[in-house]
């Protein structure tokens, strides 16, 4: 069962990299995006992945490719958060989400803006 995360929990650790995906076709690129971020920003970079829009429809359990991607991202210390607003808008229920992903309580856009704001002002 996914964890419901408020934005404050996302920032329990400093986020150094943010990846946003709202197109399910782009999910397959996340592994390489994380590797490239780590090459540029360092191996200890904390990365938050925000999934919203139609991309949430790809984040369902039973999809082996997505399950492998999420587990791979977790092994790379990249947290995957799914917008609960996008879930509602796309009729995705929590029980069907892939294991290892968290639900962003404030939604994807607020998380993205908060990450950006924190990066600008810290």
Secondary structure, 3 states (H helix, E strand, C coil): CCEEECHHHHCCCCCCEEEEECCHHHHHHHHHHHHHHHHHHCCCCCEEEEECHHHHHHCECCCHHHHHHHHHHHHCCEEEEEEHHHHHHCCCCHHHECCCCEEECCCHHHHHHHHHHHHHHC
